[in-house]
Amino acid sequence: MLRLGVNIDHVATLRQARGTAYPDLVEAARVCMQSGAHGITVHLREDRRHVQEADVRALRALPGVPLNLEMANAPEILAIALELRPDEVCLVPERRQERTTEGGLDAAGRERDLRPCVEALRSAGIAVSLFIEADRRQLEASARLGAPYVELHTGRYCDLAGAAAAAELDRLVEGGRIGAALGLRVNAGHGINLANLPGILEIPHLDTLNIGHSLVCAAVFTGLGPAVRAMRGAMDAYRGGRA
Ligand code: PXP
C-alpha cells in the first residue's frame, strides 16, 4: 500500500501569519491520522517561518503518530533532532530567501559534509531520508551514505506541462527503478495534488508520498479530514507504477 505522510507546515503558516495560538498543529495531526494519513511531516526551518521547536516537541509526544522531521544539515537543528528522535528525518537543502524547498540535496557533491549528520541520526535510531533529484549520481551517493530512504523531488514535474512534464516523469520513473535496485526505499514529494497524482503513481517502488500545500489549500474548502481522505482514496489507485 502506498502510504501518505501529511506535511502540516502550512497549518503553522496560518498561525504565524497572525501570531495566534490557533490553528493547533496537534489537532491538525490528529485529524490527518483519523482521516487515513500514515504519518505527519514538519519542516523545522532555521528561520522558523512556520513550524516552531515547541510544535515538534508537542507532535513528538503524540502516541501513535509517526513523525518525519524535515531539516537542513545544520548543527542547531541536528541537536534538536537527536534530542527529540523523530521516527524519520528527511534531510533537505535550505536557503533563507526561498519560498519553499527548491531543488534536491546535492548528496553527491556534499557527501563528505552529510556523512557525519547521517551517521549521527542513524546511531540515534532515526530512519534517514535524503530529498534528492531523480538522478543516478544522487541515488548512488545516497546509497553510499547508508540512508535507508530517498525522497524523490517531484516539484519540477508538478510545475511542468506537456512534453517537458512527460520527460521529467520518465526521469522520476527511472529514479524509482534505480533507487530500488540500489536497495533504497523510495518516497516522493513536493507539489503533489489531486490533478498531478496520476503521473506520480507511475513512479515504481513507491513507499510514501509526502504532501502538504495542496492538502492545506483543499482544507480551506472541504476541511482537513475530507481533503486527506480524498487524497488517500486517489492514492489507492497505485498499482506499483510503470512496468
Ligand atoms: N517533501 C519535502 C522534502 C518538502 O520539503 C516538502 C515541502 O516542505 C514536501 C515534501 C511537501 O511539499 P508540498 O507542500 O508542495 O506538498
Residues whose N, C-alpha, C, O or C-beta is under 5 A from the ligand:
A	BS01	PXP	N7 H43 V92 T101 F131 G189 H190 G191 I192 N210 I211 G212 H213 S214
